[in-house]
Amino acid sequence: MLSNWNTTRTSLFPRSFLHGSRLVAGITLGDPAGIGPEVALAAVNSLNDDSINCVLIGRQDVLAGNHPGLFSNYRVLSNEQEFASVLPGKNYLYDVPSGDPVPAPGQGSVLTGLESMRYIDAALDLWKKKKIDYIVTGPVSKGLIGKAGFPFTGHTEYLADALGERAPYMMMHSEDFRVLLVTTHAPLDRVTGMITVQSILQTIRTGHKAILAIDGRKGKLAIAGLDPHCGDDGAIGDFDTRVTAAAVAAAREEGVDIEGPISADALFVPARWKRYNLAIAHYHDQGLIPFKMLAFETGVNVTLGLSMTRTSVDHGTAFDIAGKGRASYTSMVSAIRLGFKLETGRRGSGS
C-alpha cells in the first residue's frame, strides 16, 4: 500500500437522529497486530467533520502502547452510559479491555484473531443499543479468527447471521468504479449451484436501490456473464442465456436500466465500465480483481441488504508493514464518509 501517512431493508431497530444532525460512527480496529489501529487513528485524526462523531472500538492499551502519538488526543469511554457525554469535534475510543499481552505490530496470532472478534461483537452490541449509528470495520484475519475457533468467512456473513438476516450483499465502491457481487465468500466449485434467476434479480434490485441512495438518481447497471464469452451461444454453456438473461429481462420489466449479460473480459475494460454506475459480477474474484486494480487505495467495502449500515476498508491486515508508518488511511476515510452518506440516506427514506 502506498503511503499518505503524513499528509436495505426495514430496520429491526428503528432509530432517529439521536444526536441532532450528527451521526456516531463506530469504527472497529480490526486485528490489533495489523495496520487497522494505525489506519483508524490516522483517518479519524484527518477527518475534521463535525457532522460525524467517530468512536473507535478496541483496546486502549493497544493504542496507547503501540501508537501513542496518534492516540494522544482521544477520550476513552469505559461503559455505554458514557456515550451520553460524546461531543462534536472530539474523538473517542470505546475500550474493549483484555488481560492478554499487548501484541507487537505485525505479530498476528490466535489471540489477536480472537480479540478482533470481540471488537466486532462490541460494535454490534453498541449498534443494537443505539449508542452508535453505523459501523465501519477495520481489517481482520479470517485465518487467525478461524484458528481461534470461530467459523468466520467475512464481516458480511457474520453480521447478517448476528442480525438474523439472510440476504447480505457485498458492494465495492469508489468514486469511479463500483462492483456488486451475486455471491460473496464462496468456493468457486459451489458458485454455479448458488446462483438462480431470483438471486440475480434480487442482487440487481439491491444495486439499483443502492445507486439511487448514493447518487440521488437512478443509475445505469451492467451485469457480467458467468461463463467465458457468456457461453458463446451455447458452444461453452447455456447458463447465461438461460439464467442471467432471464434475470436481466425481469429487472427491465421492473424499470431497471441494465445491460447484459456482458462477457466479463469486455465489461471490465475501462472504456466499457465507465458507461455504467454499477457493474454486477457473479462471484468474488470476477468483480474484485478488476476493482482492486483500479481502486485499491480508495475503495470501500459496503454491506447491502441489512438493517444496519456497514462499510469497511477494502484491504487486509498487512502485518508486514504494521507499525512502520507506511499504511495508507485513504480507504478508511472513504469508508467513514460513505457510511455517513448511506446512513443519512437510509434515515431520509425511512428504511
C-alpha positions as CSV (number, residue, x, y, z in Angstrom):
1,M,0.0,0.0,0.0
2,L,1.3,3.4,-0.9
3,S,1.8,5.8,2.0
4,N,-0.1,9.0,2.7
5,W,0.9,8.8,6.4
6,N,2.0,12.4,6.6
7,T,-0.2,14.2,4.7
8,T,-31.8,-2.2,2.6
9,R,-34.5,-3.2,4.2
10,T,-36.8,-2.1,7.1
11,S,-34.7,-1.7,10.2
12,L,-35.1,-4.2,13.0
13,F,-34.2,-1.4,15.4
14,P,-36.0,1.8,14.3
15,R,-33.9,4.9,15.1
16,S,-33.9,8.6,14.6
17,F,-31.3,11.3,14.7
18,L,-30.5,10.8,18.4
19,H,-27.5,13.1,18.2
20,G,-29.1,16.0,16.4
21,S,-27.8,16.3,12.8
22,R,-24.7,14.3,13.8
23,L,-24.1,10.6,13.4
24,V,-21.9,8.5,15.6
25,A,-19.7,6.1,13.6
26,G,-18.4,3.1,15.5
27,I,-15.1,2.1,14.0
28,T,-13.6,-1.3,14.9
29,L,-9.8,-1.5,15.0
30,G,-9.6,-4.9,13.2
31,D,-6.7,-7.2,14.1
32,P,-4.8,-5.3,16.8
33,A,-1.5,-6.5,15.4
34,G,-2.3,-5.4,11.9
35,I,-2.5,-1.9,10.3
36,G,-6.1,-1.5,11.4
37,P,-5.3,0.5,14.6
38,E,-2.9,3.0,12.9
39,V,-5.2,3.4,9.9
40,A,-8.2,4.1,12.0
41,L,-6.4,6.6,14.2
42,A,-4.8,8.4,11.2
43,A,-8.1,8.5,9.3
44,V,-10.1,9.9,12.2
45,N,-7.4,12.4,13.0
46,S,-7.6,13.7,9.5
47,L,-11.4,13.8,9.2
48,N,-12.3,17.3,10.6
49,D,-16.0,16.8,10.1
50,D,-18.3,17.8,13.0
51,S,-21.2,16.0,11.4
52,I,-19.6,12.7,12.2
53,N,-18.6,11.7,15.8
54,C,-16.0,8.9,15.5
55,V,-15.8,6.3,18.2
56,L,-13.0,3.8,17.8
57,I,-13.9,0.4,19.2
58,G,-11.0,-1.6,20.6
59,R,-8.4,-1.9,23.3
60,Q,-7.0,1.2,25.0
61,D,-3.6,-0.3,25.9
62,V,-3.0,-1.4,22.3
63,L,-3.4,2.2,21.0
64,A,-1.6,3.8,24.0
65,G,1.3,1.3,23.8
66,N,1.8,0.9,20.0
67,H,0.6,4.2,18.7
68,P,0.9,6.8,21.4
69,G,1.4,9.8,19.2
70,L,-1.7,9.2,17.1
71,F,-3.8,8.3,20.2
72,S,-2.8,11.3,22.4
73,N,-6.0,13.4,21.9
74,Y,-8.6,10.7,22.4
75,R,-11.2,10.5,25.2
76,V,-11.9,7.0,26.5
77,L,-15.4,5.7,27.0
78,S,-15.3,2.8,29.6
79,N,-19.0,2.0,29.5
80,E,-22.2,2.5,27.5
81,Q,-23.5,5.2,29.8
82,E,-20.6,7.5,28.9
83,F,-21.9,7.8,25.3
84,A,-24.2,10.5,26.6
85,S,-21.2,12.7,27.0
86,V,-20.0,12.4,23.4
87,L,-19.4,15.9,22.0
88,P,-19.0,17.1,18.4
89,G,-15.4,17.7,17.3
90,K,-13.9,15.2,19.8
91,N,-12.5,11.8,19.1
92,Y,-13.3,8.8,21.3
93,L,-12.3,5.2,22.0
94,Y,-14.7,2.7,23.4
95,D,-12.4,0.5,25.4
96,V,-12.7,-3.3,25.0
97,P,-10.3,-4.4,27.6
98,S,-8.3,-7.7,27.6
99,G,-5.9,-9.4,30.0
100,D,-3.8,-10.6,27.1
101,P,-0.3,-9.0,26.5
102,V,-0.3,-6.1,24.1
103,P,0.6,-7.6,20.7
104,A,3.5,-6.2,18.8
105,P,2.7,-4.7,15.4
106,G,3.0,-7.4,12.8
107,Q,2.7,-10.3,15.2
108,G,-0.7,-11.6,14.5
109,S,-1.8,-14.7,16.4
110,V,-4.8,-16.7,17.5
111,L,-5.1,-14.2,20.4
112,T,-5.3,-11.2,18.1
113,G,-7.8,-13.0,15.9
114,L,-10.0,-13.6,19.0
115,E,-9.6,-10.0,20.1
116,S,-10.7,-8.7,16.7
117,M,-13.9,-10.7,17.1
118,R,-14.5,-9.1,20.4
119,Y,-14.3,-5.7,18.8
120,I,-16.9,-6.7,16.2
121,D,-19.2,-8.1,18.8
122,A,-18.9,-4.9,20.9
123,A,-19.8,-2.8,17.8
124,L,-22.8,-4.9,17.2
125,D,-24.0,-4.6,20.8
126,L,-23.5,-0.8,20.7
127,W,-25.5,-0.5,17.5
128,K,-28.4,-2.6,18.8
129,K,-28.5,-0.3,21.9
130,K,-28.4,2.8,19.6
131,K,-25.2,4.1,21.0
132,I,-23.7,4.2,17.5
133,D,-25.5,4.9,14.3
134,Y,-23.4,2.9,11.8
135,I,-20.4,0.6,11.8
136,V,-17.1,0.9,9.9
137,T,-14.9,-2.2,10.3
138,G,-11.1,-2.5,10.2
139,P,-9.3,-5.4,8.6
140,V,-9.2,-8.8,10.2
141,S,-7.5,-12.1,9.5
142,K,-10.1,-14.8,8.6
143,G,-7.4,-17.4,9.1
144,L,-6.5,-16.3,12.6
145,I,-10.1,-16.0,13.6
146,G,-10.7,-19.5,12.3
147,K,-7.8,-20.8,14.3
148,A,-9.4,-19.2,17.4
149,G,-12.5,-21.3,16.9
150,F,-14.8,-19.1,15.0
151,P,-16.3,-20.3,11.6
152,F,-15.7,-16.8,10.1
153,T,-15.9,-16.3,6.4
154,G,-16.2,-12.5,6.5
155,H,-17.8,-9.5,8.1
156,T,-20.6,-9.6,5.6
157,E,-21.9,-13.1,6.5
158,Y,-21.1,-12.7,10.2
159,L,-23.1,-9.5,10.6
160,A,-26.0,-11.0,8.7
161,D,-26.1,-14.1,10.9
162,A,-25.8,-11.9,14.1
163,L,-28.8,-9.9,13.0
164,G,-30.8,-12.9,11.8
165,E,-30.9,-11.6,8.3
166,R,-30.2,-13.8,5.3
167,A,-29.7,-11.5,2.3
168,P,-26.4,-9.7,2.6
169,Y,-24.6,-8.3,-0.4
170,M,-21.1,-7.1,-0.9
171,M,-20.5,-4.0,-3.0
172,M,-17.1,-2.4,-3.6
173,H,-17.3,1.3,-4.1
174,S,-15.0,4.1,-5.3
175,E,-15.7,7.4,-6.9
176,D,-15.0,5.9,-10.4
177,F,-16.0,2.3,-10.2
178,R,-18.5,0.1,-8.3
179,V,-19.0,-3.6,-8.3
180,L,-21.8,-5.6,-6.6
181,L,-21.5,-9.4,-6.1
182,V,-24.2,-12.0,-6.6
183,T,-22.3,-14.4,-4.3
184,T,-19.7,-13.4,-1.7
185,H,-17.1,-15.6,0.0
186,A,-17.9,-18.9,-1.6
187,P,-15.6,-21.6,-3.1
188,L,-15.6,-21.4,-6.9
189,D,-16.9,-25.0,-7.2
190,R,-20.1,-24.1,-5.4
191,V,-20.8,-20.8,-7.2
192,T,-22.9,-22.0,-10.1
193,G,-25.2,-24.0,-7.7
194,M,-25.8,-21.0,-5.6
195,I,-27.0,-18.7,-8.4
196,T,-30.6,-18.6,-9.6
197,V,-32.7,-16.2,-11.6
198,Q,-34.2,-15.0,-8.4
199,S,-30.9,-14.5,-6.6
200,I,-29.6,-12.5,-9.6
201,L,-32.8,-10.4,-9.8
202,Q,-32.6,-9.6,-6.1
203,T,-29.0,-8.5,-6.5
204,I,-30.0,-6.2,-9.3
205,R,-32.8,-4.7,-7.2
206,T,-30.4,-4.2,-4.3
207,G,-27.8,-2.5,-6.6
208,H,-30.5,-0.3,-8.2
209,K,-31.6,0.9,-4.8
210,A,-28.0,1.5,-3.5
211,I,-27.1,3.6,-6.5
212,L,-30.2,5.7,-6.0
213,A,-29.2,6.3,-2.4
214,I,-25.6,7.1,-3.2
215,D,-26.1,9.2,-6.3
216,G,-29.5,10.6,-5.6
217,R,-30.8,9.4,-9.0
218,K,-31.3,6.2,-10.9
219,G,-28.2,4.6,-12.4
220,K,-27.3,2.5,-15.4
221,L,-26.3,-1.0,-14.5
222,A,-24.5,-3.8,-16.3
223,I,-24.0,-7.5,-15.4
224,A,-21.2,-9.8,-16.4
225,G,-21.8,-13.3,-17.7
226,L,-20.8,-16.2,-15.6
227,D,-19.2,-18.3,-18.4
228,P,-16.5,-17.2,-20.7
229,H,-18.0,-15.1,-23.5
230,C,-21.4,-15.6,-21.9
231,G,-21.3,-19.2,-23.2
232,D,-20.6,-18.3,-26.9
233,D,-24.2,-19.1,-28.0
234,G,-24.1,-22.5,-26.3
235,A,-20.7,-23.6,-27.5
236,I,-19.3,-23.3,-23.9
237,G,-22.5,-23.3,-21.9
238,D,-26.1,-22.1,-21.6
239,F,-26.1,-20.6,-18.1
240,D,-26.1,-17.0,-19.1
241,T,-28.7,-17.3,-21.9
242,R,-30.9,-19.4,-19.6
243,V,-30.4,-17.8,-16.1
244,T,-28.6,-14.4,-16.3
245,A,-30.5,-13.2,-19.3
246,A,-33.8,-14.1,-17.7
247,A,-33.0,-12.1,-14.6
248,V,-32.0,-9.1,-16.7
249,A,-35.3,-9.3,-18.6
250,A,-37.3,-9.4,-15.3
251,A,-35.3,-6.4,-14.0
252,R,-36.0,-4.4,-17.1
253,E,-39.7,-5.1,-16.7
254,E,-39.4,-3.5,-13.2
255,G,-37.9,-0.4,-14.7
256,V,-34.2,-1.0,-14.0
257,D,-31.9,0.3,-16.7
258,I,-29.5,-2.7,-17.1
259,E,-27.4,-4.2,-19.8
260,G,-26.2,-7.8,-20.0
261,P,-25.1,-10.3,-19.7
262,I,-21.8,-8.9,-21.0
263,S,-18.6,-11.0,-21.2
264,A,-16.6,-10.1,-18.1
265,D,-13.4,-9.6,-20.1
266,A,-15.2,-6.9,-22.1
267,L,-17.3,-5.4,-19.3
268,F,-14.3,-4.6,-17.1
269,V,-12.3,-2.8,-19.8
270,P,-12.2,0.8,-18.6
271,A,-13.7,2.3,-21.7
272,R,-16.7,0.0,-21.2
273,W,-17.3,0.1,-17.4
274,K,-17.2,3.9,-17.4
275,R,-20.6,3.8,-19.1
276,Y,-22.2,2.4,-16.0
277,N,-22.9,3.4,-12.5
278,L,-22.6,-0.1,-11.2
279,A,-21.3,-3.4,-12.5
280,I,-22.6,-6.7,-11.2
281,A,-20.3,-9.8,-11.0
282,H,-21.3,-13.3,-10.3
283,Y,-18.5,-14.2,-7.9
284,H,-15.8,-12.7,-5.7
285,D,-12.7,-12.7,-7.9
286,Q,-14.6,-11.9,-11.1
287,G,-15.5,-8.5,-9.6
288,L,-12.8,-7.8,-7.0
289,I,-9.7,-8.3,-9.2
290,P,-10.6,-5.5,-11.7
291,F,-11.9,-3.3,-8.8
292,K,-8.7,-3.6,-6.8
293,M,-6.6,-3.0,-9.9
294,L,-8.4,0.3,-10.3
295,A,-9.2,1.5,-6.8
296,F,-7.1,-0.4,-4.2
297,E,-6.1,2.8,-2.3
298,T,-9.6,4.4,-2.3
299,G,-12.0,1.5,-2.4
300,V,-14.7,0.8,0.2
301,N,-16.4,-2.4,1.0
302,V,-20.1,-1.9,1.6
303,T,-22.6,-4.4,3.0
304,L,-26.0,-4.0,1.5
305,G,-29.3,-5.7,2.3
306,L,-29.0,-5.4,6.1
307,S,-30.9,-3.3,8.6
308,M,-27.6,-1.6,9.6
309,T,-25.2,0.5,7.6
310,R,-21.8,-1.1,7.5
311,T,-18.7,-0.1,5.5
312,S,-15.1,-1.2,5.6
313,V,-11.7,-0.7,4.1
314,D,-11.0,-2.8,1.0
315,H,-7.6,-4.0,2.2
316,G,-6.3,-6.6,4.7
317,T,-4.3,-6.6,7.9
318,A,-0.9,-6.1,6.1
319,F,1.1,-7.5,9.0
320,D,4.3,-7.0,7.1
321,I,4.0,-3.2,7.3
322,A,2.1,-2.8,10.6
323,G,3.6,-0.2,12.9
324,K,6.0,1.2,10.2
325,G,4.1,4.3,9.3
326,R,3.6,3.2,5.7
327,A,0.0,2.3,5.6
328,S,-2.4,4.4,3.7
329,Y,-5.6,5.5,5.5
330,T,-7.4,6.8,2.4
331,S,-9.7,3.8,2.2
332,M,-10.7,4.2,5.9
333,V,-11.5,7.9,5.4
334,S,-13.7,7.0,2.4
335,A,-15.4,4.2,4.4
336,I,-16.3,6.6,7.2
337,R,-17.7,9.2,4.8
338,L,-19.6,6.8,2.7
339,G,-21.1,5.2,5.8
340,F,-22.4,8.6,6.8
341,K,-23.9,9.2,3.4
342,L,-25.6,5.8,3.3
343,E,-27.0,6.1,6.8
344,T,-28.2,9.6,6.2
345,G,-29.9,8.4,3.1
346,R,-31.4,5.4,4.9
347,R,-33.0,7.7,7.5
348,G,-34.3,10.1,4.9
349,S,-36.0,7.2,3.1
350,G,-37.4,5.7,6.3
351,S,-35.8,2.4,5.6
